[in-house]
Amino acid sequence: MMTVYEVAGMIFITIGILFIVIGLFGLYRYKNFYTRASVSSLIDSAGFLFISVGIVLYKGLSTFSLKMLFLILLTLLLNPLASHFTVRGAYLSGHRPRKEH
């Protein structure tokens, strides 16, 4: 029999996977590089957060879950930073947004 934490963990993991899959289909809706970079950063962060929290809930409180919580914190701090530097590098190299009419 599964515990409540294991069921909650599976639900979080499923939500994270669905968020990433639906977000990838929605990503093709945008034409601009900068909009796509922003949306992909959001998809990565939110999907990773849900999946990681689901893993922590599924495994229970242990040293593994403390390591996962540290990894979640580190990723939530570094993912937007990496996305910013990627977009800034594209802008500084001359890639300008197109005017959409």
Sequence and secondary structure as in RCSB ss.txt:
>XXXX:A:sequence
MMTVYEVAGMIFITIGILFIVIGLFGLYRYKNFYTRASVSSLIDSAGFLFISVGIVLYKGLSTFSLKMLFLILLT
LLLNPLASHFTVRGAYLSGHRPRKEH
>XXXX:A:secstr
   HHHHHHHHHHHHHHHHHHHHHHHHTT   HHHHHHHHHHHHHHHHHHHHHHHHHHH SSHHHHHHHHHHHHH
HHHHHHHHHHHHHHHHHTT       
